[in-house]
C-alpha cells in the first residue's frame, strides 16, 4: 500500500470535514422540529432499534470490508509472484551457454517489453472502472514464448535450464490471468446501495435521538458520520485498488522496468 503523502491526507480530510460540517448544520436546523412529546419515554424502543439495526449494519460493513481486504491482499501477492517469475526467467538465462547469447538478449528484451506493457498499458486498463479487462494472452507474452522457443539445447544443463524457463513462463501466464481476474472483480452494486441506505438511516436515527445538550448531540452525530464516511472511502478504494488513496503499490514494477532499461 502506498505511503500517505500530504496531498493524499488532504484528499482524505477534506471530504470528511465537509460531511461532518454538513451533518452538524443539518442537525442544528432540524433538531427542534424532530422533537416530539414522549420521546424520552421511547428510550427502550430506540434502544431495541439501535441494537438490531446496529448488528445488521456491523455484519454488512464487516462483510464488505473483509471481502475487499481479502481481494486486495490476494491481488498484491499475485502481482508480487508475477514479478518474481519474470525475474526468475531473466536470472535463469545466466545458466545458458554462450552459443545462446543472442537468444538470451532476445528473451531479455521480450521480458522488458512485457514489464513495460504491464506498467504503461495493462495497469491503466485494470484501473478503468466498469470495463473488464480481457484476460487473453497478450502479444508481449506471446513474444516471450516465441523467443524462448529459439533456445538451442546443446547440453544436459541447457535442457534443465530450458525446462525451468518454460515452467516459469507458464507461471507468468497463469499469474497474469489470475491478476486480471481479481482486478475485474468488484463488489455487487446492491451491497453498496444497501450499505449507503443503512448508513443514512443510522445517521438519521441518531439525529432524532433524545439528547438534551445540543453540543453533545452534534458531537455524537458528527463522529458517527465521519466514521461511516471514512469506512465507505476505505471500502471503495480497496474495491478499486489501482487508483485512489489506498491502492496497490506499483513501485516494485517501476523498479523492475528501470532495471530492464539499464540492462539493454
C-alpha positions as CSV (number, residue, x, y, z in Angstrom):
1,X,0.0,0.0,0.0
2,X,1.4,3.4,-0.9
3,X,2.6,5.9,1.7
4,X,0.0,8.6,2.6
5,X,1.6,11.8,1.3
6,X,0.3,15.3,2.5
7,X,-1.6,15.6,-0.7
8,X,-3.4,12.3,-0.1
9,X,-4.1,13.3,3.5
10,X,-5.8,16.4,2.3
11,X,-7.9,14.3,0.0
12,X,-9.0,12.2,3.0
13,X,-9.5,15.0,5.5
14,X,-11.4,17.5,3.3
15,X,-14.3,15.2,2.3
16,X,-14.6,14.0,6.0
17,X,-14.6,17.6,7.2
18,X,-17.3,18.5,4.6
19,X,-19.5,15.6,5.6
20,X,-19.1,16.4,9.3
21,X,-19.8,20.1,8.9
22,X,-22.8,19.4,6.7
23,X,-24.2,16.9,9.3
24,X,-23.7,19.4,12.1
25,X,-25.5,22.1,10.1
26,X,-28.4,19.9,9.2
27,X,-28.8,18.7,12.9
28,X,-28.7,22.3,14.2
29,X,-31.5,23.2,11.7
30,X,-33.8,20.3,12.3
31,X,-33.3,19.4,15.9
32,X,-36.2,21.5,17.2
33,X,-38.5,20.0,14.5
34,X,-37.8,16.3,15.2
35,X,-38.5,16.6,18.9
36,X,-41.9,15.1,19.9
37,X,-43.8,14.7,23.1
38,X,-42.9,11.5,25.0
39,X,-39.7,10.9,23.1
40,X,-37.9,10.3,26.4
41,X,-40.4,7.6,27.2
42,X,-39.4,5.8,23.9
43,X,-35.9,5.1,25.0
44,X,-36.5,1.4,25.3
45,X,-37.9,1.3,21.7
46,X,-34.9,3.3,20.4
47,X,-32.5,1.0,22.2
48,X,-34.1,-2.0,20.6
49,X,-33.9,-0.4,17.2
50,X,-30.2,0.5,17.6
51,X,-29.4,-2.9,18.9
52,X,-31.0,-4.8,16.0
53,X,-30.1,-2.3,13.2
54,X,-26.6,-1.8,14.6
55,X,-25.9,-5.5,14.5
56,X,-27.1,-5.9,10.9
57,X,-25.1,-2.8,9.9
58,X,-22.0,-4.2,11.5
59,X,-22.4,-7.5,9.7
60,X,-22.9,-5.9,6.3
61,X,-20.0,-3.4,6.8
62,X,-17.7,-6.1,8.2
63,X,-18.5,-8.5,5.3
64,X,-17.7,-5.8,2.7
65,X,-14.5,-4.8,4.5
66,X,-13.3,-8.4,4.8
67,X,-14.1,-9.1,1.1
68,X,-12.2,-6.1,-0.3
69,X,-9.3,-6.6,2.1
70,X,-9.0,-10.3,1.0
71,X,-9.1,-9.3,-2.6
72,X,-6.5,-6.6,-2.1
73,X,-4.2,-9.0,-0.3
74,X,-4.6,-11.7,-2.9
75,X,-4.0,-9.2,-5.7
76,X,-0.9,-7.8,-4.1
77,X,0.5,-11.3,-3.7
78,X,-0.3,-12.3,-7.3
79,X,1.4,-9.2,-8.6
80,X,4.5,-9.9,-6.5
81,X,4.6,-13.5,-7.6
82,X,4.3,-12.5,-11.3
83,X,7.2,-10.1,-10.9
84,X,9.2,-12.8,-9.2
85,X,8.5,-15.2,-12.0
86,X,9.7,-12.6,-14.6
87,X,12.9,-12.0,-12.6
88,X,13.4,-15.8,-12.3
89,X,13.3,-16.2,-16.1
90,X,15.8,-13.4,-16.5
91,X,18.1,-14.9,-13.9
92,X,18.0,-18.4,-15.4
93,X,19.3,-17.0,-18.7
94,X,22.8,-16.8,-17.0
95,X,23.0,-20.6,-17.0
96,X,22.7,-20.9,-20.7
97,X,26.0,-21.3,-22.7
98,X,27.5,-18.6,-24.9
99,X,26.1,-20.1,-28.1
100,X,22.7,-18.8,-26.9
101,X,23.9,-15.3,-26.3
102,X,21.8,-13.7,-29.0
103,X,18.7,-15.7,-27.9
104,X,19.3,-14.7,-24.3
105,X,19.3,-11.0,-25.3
106,X,16.1,-11.5,-27.3
107,X,14.4,-13.1,-24.3
108,X,15.6,-10.4,-22.0
109,X,14.2,-7.8,-24.4
110,X,10.9,-9.6,-24.6
111,X,10.7,-9.6,-20.8
112,X,11.5,-5.9,-20.8
113,X,8.7,-5.2,-23.3
114,X,6.3,-7.3,-21.2
115,X,7.0,-5.4,-17.9
116,X,6.8,-2.1,-19.8
117,X,3.4,-3.1,-21.2
118,X,2.3,-4.2,-17.7
119,X,3.3,-0.8,-16.3
120,X,2.1,1.5,-19.0
121,X,-0.8,-0.4,-20.7
122,X,-2.3,-3.2,-18.6
123,X,-2.1,-1.2,-15.3
124,X,-4.2,1.6,-16.9
125,X,-6.7,-0.9,-18.4
126,X,-7.1,-2.5,-14.9
127,X,-7.7,1.0,-13.5
128,X,-10.7,1.7,-15.7
129,X,-13.9,1.2,-13.7
130,X,-16.9,-0.7,-15.1
131,X,-14.8,-2.0,-18.0
132,X,-13.5,-5.6,-17.5
133,X,-10.0,-6.2,-19.0
134,X,-9.6,-9.0,-21.5
135,X,-7.5,-11.9,-19.9
136,X,-6.5,-13.4,-23.2
137,X,-2.7,-13.9,-23.6
138,X,-1.1,-10.6,-24.7
139,X,1.2,-10.1,-27.7
140,X,4.1,-9.3,-25.3
141,X,3.6,-12.6,-23.5
142,X,3.5,-14.5,-26.8
143,X,6.7,-12.8,-27.8
144,X,8.4,-14.2,-24.7
145,X,7.2,-17.7,-25.6
146,X,8.4,-17.3,-29.2
147,X,11.9,-16.1,-28.2
148,X,12.2,-18.8,-25.6
149,X,11.4,-21.4,-28.1
150,X,14.5,-20.4,-30.1
151,X,16.9,-21.6,-27.3
152,X,19.3,-24.2,-28.5
153,X,19.8,-27.2,-26.2
154,X,23.4,-28.5,-26.6
155,X,24.0,-30.0,-23.2
156,X,22.1,-31.5,-20.3
157,X,22.4,-28.3,-18.3
158,X,20.8,-26.4,-21.2
159,X,17.9,-28.9,-21.1
160,X,17.4,-28.3,-17.4
161,X,17.5,-24.6,-17.7
162,X,15.2,-24.6,-20.7
163,X,12.6,-26.6,-18.8
164,X,12.8,-24.3,-15.8
165,X,12.4,-21.2,-18.1
166,X,9.3,-22.7,-19.7
167,X,7.8,-23.6,-16.3
168,X,8.3,-20.0,-15.1
169,X,6.8,-18.6,-18.3
170,X,3.8,-20.8,-17.7
171,X,3.6,-19.4,-14.2
172,X,3.7,-15.9,-15.6
173,X,0.7,-16.8,-17.9
174,X,-1.3,-18.2,-15.0
175,X,-0.5,-15.3,-12.7
176,X,-1.4,-12.8,-15.3
177,X,-4.8,-14.4,-15.8
178,X,-5.3,-14.5,-12.0
179,X,-4.3,-10.9,-11.7
180,X,-6.7,-9.7,-14.3
181,X,-9.5,-11.9,-12.8
182,X,-9.0,-10.3,-9.4
183,X,-8.8,-6.8,-11.0
184,X,-12.1,-7.4,-12.7
185,X,-13.9,-8.4,-9.5
186,X,-16.0,-5.7,-8.0
187,X,-18.4,-5.6,-5.1
188,X,-22.0,-6.1,-6.2
189,X,-23.8,-2.7,-6.6
190,X,-26.7,-3.9,-4.5
191,X,-24.5,-4.4,-1.5
192,X,-23.1,-0.9,-1.9
193,X,-26.6,0.5,-2.1
194,X,-27.6,-1.4,1.0
195,X,-24.7,0.0,2.9
196,X,-25.4,3.6,1.8
197,X,-29.1,3.2,2.7
198,X,-28.3,1.7,6.2
199,X,-25.7,4.4,6.8
200,X,-28.3,7.2,6.0
201,X,-30.9,5.5,8.2
202,X,-28.4,5.2,11.1
203,X,-27.3,8.8,10.9
204,X,-30.9,10.0,10.6
205,X,-31.9,7.9,13.6
206,X,-29.1,9.4,15.7
207,X,-30.3,12.9,14.7
208,X,-33.7,12.0,16.1
209,X,-32.1,10.7,19.3
210,X,-33.3,12.4,22.5
211,X,-30.2,14.3,23.6
212,X,-30.8,17.4,25.7
213,X,-27.4,19.1,25.2
214,X,-27.1,20.4,21.7
215,X,-23.3,20.3,21.6
216,X,-23.2,16.7,22.8
217,X,-25.7,15.7,20.2
218,X,-23.7,17.3,17.4
219,X,-20.5,15.6,18.6
220,X,-22.2,12.2,18.6
221,X,-23.7,12.6,15.1
222,X,-20.6,14.2,13.5
223,X,-18.4,11.5,15.0
224,X,-20.7,8.8,13.6
225,X,-20.9,10.5,10.2
226,X,-17.2,10.9,9.8
227,X,-16.6,7.3,10.9
228,X,-19.1,5.9,8.4
229,X,-17.8,8.1,5.6
230,X,-14.2,7.0,6.2
231,X,-15.3,3.4,6.3
232,X,-17.0,3.8,2.9
233,X,-14.0,5.6,1.5
234,X,-11.7,2.7,2.5
235,X,-14.1,0.1,1.1
236,X,-14.5,2.0,-2.2
237,X,-10.7,2.4,-2.6
238,X,-9.9,-1.2,-1.8
239,X,-12.5,-2.3,-4.2
240,X,-10.7,-0.3,-6.9
241,X,-7.0,-1.0,-5.8
242,X,-5.3,0.5,-8.9
243,X,-6.3,4.1,-8.2
244,X,-7.4,6.2,-5.3
245,X,-5.8,6.8,-1.9
246,X,-5.4,3.2,-0.7
247,X,-4.1,1.3,-3.7
248,X,-1.6,-1.3,-4.9
249,X,2.0,-0.2,-4.7
250,X,3.5,-0.2,-8.2
251,X,7.0,0.8,-7.0
252,X,8.4,-2.7,-7.4
253,X,7.1,-2.8,-11.0
254,X,8.7,0.6,-11.7
255,X,12.0,-0.5,-10.3
256,X,11.9,-3.7,-12.5
257,X,11.2,-1.7,-15.6
258,X,14.1,0.6,-14.8
259,X,16.5,-2.3,-14.2
260,X,15.5,-3.8,-17.6
261,X,16.0,-0.5,-19.4
262,X,19.5,-0.2,-17.8
263,X,20.5,-3.7,-18.9
264,X,19.7,-3.0,-22.6
